[in-house]
Amino acid sequence: MPMARISLLKGKPRSYLEVLSDGVHRAMVETFDVPLDDRFQVIHQHEPEELVFDRHYMGGPRSDNYVLICITAGKPRSTLMKEAFYRRLTEVLAESPGIRPEDVMVVVSMTSFDGWSFSGGVAALFPQQEVAQ
């Protein structure tokens, strides 16, 4: 049930965005215990002044192909699982659409299970409580 926010500079064609989206999802399915049909993503394209990043801090050098991927997940993942995801993600994105590993930044945040409502105003992972009368 993770949700991914993918941020990058404006100007990439739709085909690039589709491959990027597919790559993020593929890496999550392969290493992050995500079902194939569990795909929720938001892709943000920013003007250069709206996506501020240091080109050398803890990595780099970063180019204008920098991408920030923020994953919000409800189910806890181990450090080993997260590290496997980071490695696989950079491998997949290097293959296609050709993003250098130095240009991929990932932030994983965890929420509690009751932090998700997929529809209907119901906490997704808890049965609906009957109102006491």
C-alpha positions as CSV (number, residue, x, y, z in Angstrom):
1,M,0.0,0.0,0.0
2,P,2.8,2.5,-0.4
3,M,2.2,5.8,-2.1
4,A,5.0,7.3,-4.1
5,R,5.6,11.0,-4.8
6,I,8.1,11.5,-7.7
7,S,9.5,14.9,-8.2
8,L,11.7,16.0,-11.1
9,L,12.4,19.1,-13.2
10,K,9.9,20.0,-15.9
11,G,10.5,19.1,-19.5
12,K,10.5,15.3,-19.7
13,P,8.2,13.7,-22.3
14,R,5.2,11.5,-21.4
15,S,7.2,8.4,-22.4
16,Y,10.0,9.2,-20.0
17,L,7.4,9.7,-17.1
18,E,5.7,6.4,-17.9
19,V,9.1,4.5,-17.8
20,L,10.0,6.3,-14.6
21,S,6.7,5.4,-13.0
22,D,6.9,1.8,-14.2
23,G,10.5,1.5,-12.8
24,V,9.6,2.8,-9.4
25,H,6.7,0.4,-9.2
26,R,8.7,-2.5,-10.5
27,A,11.4,-2.0,-7.8
28,M,8.7,-1.8,-5.1
29,V,7.1,-5.0,-6.3
30,E,10.4,-6.9,-6.6
31,T,12.0,-5.8,-3.2
32,F,9.5,-3.9,-1.0
33,D,6.7,-6.5,-0.6
34,V,4.2,-4.6,-2.7
35,P,1.4,-6.4,-4.7
36,L,1.5,-5.9,-8.5
37,D,-1.9,-4.1,-8.5
38,D,-1.0,-1.8,-5.5
39,R,0.1,1.2,-7.5
40,F,-0.5,4.8,-6.2
41,Q,1.9,7.5,-7.5
42,V,1.9,11.3,-8.0
43,I,4.4,12.7,-10.4
44,H,5.4,16.4,-9.9
45,Q,7.3,18.3,-12.5
46,H,8.9,21.5,-11.2
47,E,10.4,24.7,-12.5
48,P,14.1,24.9,-11.7
49,E,13.5,27.3,-8.8
50,E,10.8,25.0,-7.4
51,L,13.0,21.9,-7.0
52,V,16.0,22.9,-4.9
53,F,18.8,20.4,-4.3
54,D,22.4,20.4,-3.5
55,R,24.4,18.9,-6.4
56,H,27.1,17.4,-4.1
57,Y,25.6,16.8,-0.5
58,M,26.0,13.1,0.5
59,G,26.5,11.9,-3.0
60,G,26.5,13.3,-6.5
61,P,27.4,15.0,-8.5
62,R,23.7,15.5,-9.3
63,S,22.5,16.7,-12.7
64,D,19.3,18.2,-14.0
65,N,18.0,14.6,-14.2
66,Y,17.8,14.5,-10.4
67,V,14.7,12.7,-9.2
68,L,13.3,12.7,-5.6
69,I,11.2,9.7,-4.7
70,C,9.2,9.9,-1.5
71,I,7.6,6.7,-0.4
72,T,4.9,6.7,2.3
73,A,4.2,3.2,3.6
74,G,1.9,1.8,6.3
75,K,3.5,-1.6,6.7
76,P,6.9,-1.5,8.4
77,R,9.9,-2.6,6.3
78,S,13.3,-3.7,7.7
79,T,16.5,-1.8,7.0
80,L,17.6,-4.7,4.8
81,M,14.4,-4.5,2.7
82,K,14.8,-0.7,2.3
83,E,18.4,-1.1,1.3
84,A,17.5,-3.8,-1.3
85,F,14.8,-1.4,-2.6
86,Y,17.3,1.5,-2.9
87,R,19.7,-0.7,-4.9
88,R,17.1,-2.2,-7.1
89,L,15.5,1.1,-7.8
90,T,18.7,2.7,-9.0
91,E,19.5,-0.4,-11.2
92,V,16.0,-0.3,-12.8
93,L,16.1,3.5,-13.4
94,A,19.6,3.3,-14.8
95,E,18.4,0.7,-17.3
96,S,15.5,2.8,-18.4
97,P,14.9,5.8,-18.6
98,G,18.7,6.1,-18.1
99,I,18.9,8.0,-14.8
100,R,22.3,7.8,-13.1
101,P,22.3,6.4,-9.6
102,E,23.8,9.7,-8.3
103,D,20.6,11.4,-9.5
104,V,18.2,9.2,-7.5
105,M,17.3,10.3,-4.0
106,V,14.8,8.3,-1.9
107,V,13.0,9.1,1.3
108,V,10.8,6.4,3.0
109,S,8.3,7.4,5.6
110,M,6.1,5.1,7.7
111,T,2.6,5.8,8.9
112,S,0.4,3.8,11.2
113,F,-2.2,1.6,9.6
114,D,-5.1,3.9,10.6
115,G,-3.4,6.6,8.5
116,W,-4.9,5.3,5.3
117,S,-8.4,5.5,3.9
118,F,-8.5,4.2,0.3
119,S,-12.2,5.2,-0.2
120,G,-15.5,5.6,1.5
121,G,-14.2,7.5,4.5
122,V,-13.2,4.2,6.2
123,A,-9.8,3.4,7.7
124,A,-8.5,0.9,5.1
125,L,-7.0,-1.7,7.4
126,F,-9.5,-1.7,10.2
127,P,-13.1,-3.0,10.1
128,Q,-15.7,-0.3,10.4
129,Q,-16.7,0.1,14.0
130,E,-20.4,0.0,14.9
131,V,-21.5,3.1,16.7
132,A,-22.5,2.3,20.3
133,Q,-26.2,3.0,21.0
